[in-house]
Amino acid sequence: MLKHFTRKWVSLLLAILILAAALAGCGSQDSDQKATGQAPAGQAAAKRTITDMAGRQVAVPGEIKKVFATSPVGTILVYTLAPEKLAGWNYDLNEVEKKYILPEYQKLPNLGGWYAKNTANIEEILKIHPQVIISMGYMDNTALSQAEQIQKQLQIPVVMVDGELTKLDQAYEFMGDLLGDKQRARELAAYCRDTINGVAAKVKALPADKKVRVYYAEGPTGLQTDPAASQHTQVLDFVGGINVAAIPPERGPGGMGMSSVSLEQVLSWDPDVILSWNVAQGGAYEKILKDPKWQNLTAVKNHRVYQVPHGPFNWFDRPPSVNRIIGVKWLANLLYPDVFNYDLVATVKDFYARFYHYNLSDQEADALLAGARGK
């Protein structure tokens, strides 16, 4: 009987030990989940609710590993911040763009997008399973309506990010919180903030009679442009250039702006400086320099026609993303070299290393600035 009694207590003790071990395992899983923000295998991923930059409440995954942006504006920001999380591009990169993009990201798929006349490839987007879609640009009712429509159609959270030039520091900090890349986001935000604040302070002190009159020549003929206050000329407005284009603002084809003007109008405006699309973009830079019809303009006579640097993206516009930050420094130096006396080669190399993950040589920096520097 004693042996039977002992065996019962041994069995009971073993059962207690097994139960204790199981409970300890559960507690460990709970602790791991709280620490990482991730649910254990087999359970749904943790969710969190954020307030995006348009003030919308959006439920997003606790950890985000893959994102897609509705347009190049957001795509460029994601690439500069966390390229490993980028699901795809909005168009096929050309060779000029590929030159400055890390090899492992050059072959990301072209998923299209919702911008200008473009439409996203919904089927391919759903195959890739991005956890979040970024809508970056104007925070107007049109953008808000589009974001809600995309979210409803794809059943993927759409997060709106302000693309205003002077708020790019805030955009980086917001995206750093969203994607879990806070330290790098703070560094890029600080660069944007220092650039914007530093240039704004000096522009404020520019005498009105010293400001330079500029014509922005768009398209293959140079006879399309955008007026002051257009999203496509924010860099020019910000650095204190006077936009000579006295025309009503137009949305243009697909919301792209680019109002058509005549050469007679340009001659009547007679700008001090002409900024042209880069030759690599099919711009009119060489045409303006050589065509006899343009030769009576003051800017042409004084050899003050410049092409906007381009690669991987245009520094001035199209797309109006974070590439404009280096554009601010370039154009401020071009128009007011006595006030903004940057070492452009060193400045460009520093920007590309910080934002594009690319270490330029001096020769590459010079090539980017070809036709874009004053004497």
N, C-alpha and C positions, 0 to 999 in steps of 0.2 A: 504493500500500500504506500509505503514511503517513496518507493521508486516511482510509482504512478503519480503521486503528488508532486514530486520533483520535476518529472517530465512536463506536467501541465504548466508549472511556473516558468520553466525554460522556454516552452513554446510561446507563452504570453509575453515574456521578456523580448524574444526575437521579434514578435509582431509589433511591439512598441518601438523597437529600434528601427524596423523597416518603415513604419509610419513617420517617425521623426526625420529619417533621411529624405523621405518624399516631400515632407513639408519644407525642409531646408532647401531642397532643389527648387521648389516653387518660389520661395522667397528670393533665391538668387536670381531667378528669371525676372521677377518683378523689379528687383534692384537694377538689373542690366537694362531693362526696358526704360526705366525712369532716367538712367544716366545717359543713354544714347538717343532717346526719343524714338526708338524703333521697337516695333512689336516683335515677339519671338517668331521663329519660323512657323509658317502655317496660319498665322493670325494676320489680320488686316494691318497695313502700315499705319502708324500714328498720323493723325491729322492735326492741323492747327489753323486758326482763323487769323488772317492778316487784314490790315487796311492798306489798300494800294494807294498810289499817288493821285488817284482821282477820287479818293474817299470811299471806295467800294469795299465792302466786306467780302473776302474771298477765302474759301476753305482750300488749303493746299497741303500736300504731303509734308510730314515732319522732316524728311530728308529728301532733297531734290537732286537727282543725278542726271536728268536729261530735260532740256528745254528747247522750245522752238519759238522764234519771233515772227510776227506777222509781216515785217518789212526789214530791209537792210539797216534801218536806223537802230532797231533793237538787236539785230543779229550782230552788228559790229560791237555794240557794248558788251554783249555776252562773250564774244570772242576775246575781247581785250581783258575781260575779268576772269573768265573760267572757260577756256576753249574746250576742255575735256567734257563739258556739259552741253555743248552745242549739238543739237540733233541734225541740223542741216542748213544749207544756204537757201536764199530766195531766188537765185538765178545761177547760171553756170559761170563760174569764175573765168575771166580771161587770163592770158599769159602774164600781163602786167600785174594783175592782182595776185596771181599765184606766186609770183617771185618773192613777195613779202609775207606770204602765209606759210606757217609751219607745214612741212610735208604731210604729216599725219592727218591734217584737217583739210587739205586741198580737195580730197575726193569725197568729202561729205556730200550726201545727195542734194540735188536741187529740188526743193519741196514747194517752190513757188511762194506765194504770199498774198496778203490782202492789201495792196497799195497800188496807186495809179490805176492802170487798166489790168493789173495782174490778178490772177485767181490762184489760190493755193490748191495743191494736189491733195485733197482730203484723204483719198484712199491710201496714199503713201504715208501721209502723216500718221494715220491711225495704225499702220503697220509698224511704225517705229516706236510708237507709244511714248511720246513726250509727256512728262508729268504736269508740266505747266506751259502755257503759251504766253509770251510777252508781247504786249501791244504798246509800243513806245512812239511818242510823238505829241501832237497837240492834245490837250485835255478838253476837247470841245464835245458838243452833243453828238456830232457825227461819229467821232471816235468811240464815244461811250456806247452808242447804239450798235456799232459794229462789234465791239468787244462782247456785248451781251449776246448778240446773234451767233458769233463764233462759239462762245461757251455753250450755248444751248444746242447748237448743231453737232459739235464734236464731243460734248460731255467731258471736256477737259477744262480745268480752271484757267481763265484768262486774267492776267494781271496787267494793269495799266501803269506805265512809267512815263513821267514827264520828260519830254525831249527838248525842252527849252534850253538854249545855249547857256544861259546863266544859272541853270539849275542842274547841270550835269554832275556837280559834286553830290547833290542830294540823290540823284538817280543812282550813282555808284553806291552810296551808303545804303540806300534802300535795297538794291540788288545784292549787296553783300550780306545783308540780314536774310534775304529770301533764300539765297543759294548756299549760305553757310561759309562764305569766303570773306569774312569781315576784315581781316587784317589787310589783305590785298586791296579790298574795296576802299579802305580808309586811305591807303597810300595813293591810289589813283584819284580819289576824291580831293585829297589835299593838293595834288598837282593842278587839277581843274580849278579849284577855289583860288589858289595862289595866282594862277594865270589870269583869271577873270578879274580878281580884285586889283592886281597889279596894273593891268592894262587900263581898267576903268578909271583908276585914280589919275593916271597920266593923261588920258583922253579928256577928262573933266577940265584939266588945266590948259588944253589947247586953245589958243585964240581963234575966234570964229573966222578971221580973215586969213588964217594959215591952213584951214582945212582944205583938203584936196578933193576936186570934183572928179567923179569916176563913172565910167560907163561899163556895165557888165555885159559882155558880148556872148550870148549863148547860141548853141546850134552850129551847124556846119557853115552857115553864111555870116554868123555874127549879128544877125538882124532879128534876134529874139532876146528879150530881157525881162527883168523883174524890177519893180519899183522899190523904193524904201518901205520898210515895215513888212515886206514879204518874208516868209520863212526861208526863202532861198537867198536872201541877201543879208541875213542877220550878222554875219561876220563883218561885212562892210559897214553896216550901221553901227555895230558895236565899237569898232576901232576909230570911229570919227570921220570916216570918209563920207562925202556928200554924193548921194546917188542922183545922177542927172536925169534919170528916166522919169519924166513927168507924165506918167500914164496911169490910167485907172488900174488897180490890181485885178488880175484875171486868174481864174483857176486854171485855164488852159486845158489841153487834152488830158483827161484822166486826173485832174487835180494837180498837174505838174507845173502850173504857172507858164512861164515862157511866152509872154505877150509879143506878138509880131510888131515890128516897127520898120520904118523906111530909113534908107541911108540919109535922106534929106533931114529927117528928124534928128538923127545922130549928129549930122553936120551942124544943125541949129543949136544943139546942146553943147557941142565942141568941148568935150571933156579934157581934163589935164592928163588923165590916165585911163587906159582901156585894159580891163581884165577879160581874158578870153578863156573859154574851155581849152583844156589841154589837147594837143594834137592827138595823143593816144585815145582821147574820147571822141575824136572826129570833130574837134573844134576848129575855129576860123583863124587861129593865131597867125599862121603863115599867110593866109589870104589877106588879112588886114595889113600885114607888113608889105606885101608885094602888089596888091591890087591898086592901080592908079586912082580909082574912085575914092579910096580912103586917104589919099596922101595929103589932102588939104586940112585934115584934122590936126589940132595942136598936139595931141598925144602922139600921133604918128610922126609928125615933124620933129618932135623932141625926143624920139626914141623911147617913149614911155608906154609901150604896149607889152603886156606880160601875159604868159599863160599860167593858169593856176596849177600848182604841183598836183600830181596824181599818182598814187601807188602806195599801198594797195587801194586806197580810196581817195577821192578828191578832197583837198584840204578846205574847200570853200563851201561846197554844196553838193547835192546829188550823190550820195545821200547825206542829209544834214544831221550827221551823228557826231560821235566824239572826235572824229577826224578833224572837226572844226577847231579843236583846241590848239593844235599846232598851226592851223590856218590863221588863228587870231594873232599869234606871235609873228608869223611870216608876213601877213598883210600890214600889221602895225609897223613893222620894221621897213617894209617897202614904201609905205606912204610917208612915214615920219621917222627916217633913220637917225636923226639927231636926238629924238626923244626915246626911241626904242632901239638902242644900240646893241642888239643881240649878236653873239657869235652864232650865225645861223647854222653852220655845219655842226657845231657842237650841240646846239639846241635840238636840231632834227635827230641827231644820233641818240640823244638822251630820250626823246619822246618815243622813238621807234623801239628802243630797248624796253622801256616801261610798259607801253601799251600794246605793241604788236609782237612782243617776244622775239624781236629780230635785231641783231647787232649789225648796223650799217657800217660799211667802210667809209672813209672820207670820199672816195670816188663815187660810191653809190649815193651819198648825200648830195654831192655836187650834181650828179645826174638828175636827181629829183628836182633840184632847183634850177635846172637848165631853162633859160628863157623866163625865169621868175624872179630875177634879182635886178635891182637897180645898179647903176655904175658907181 
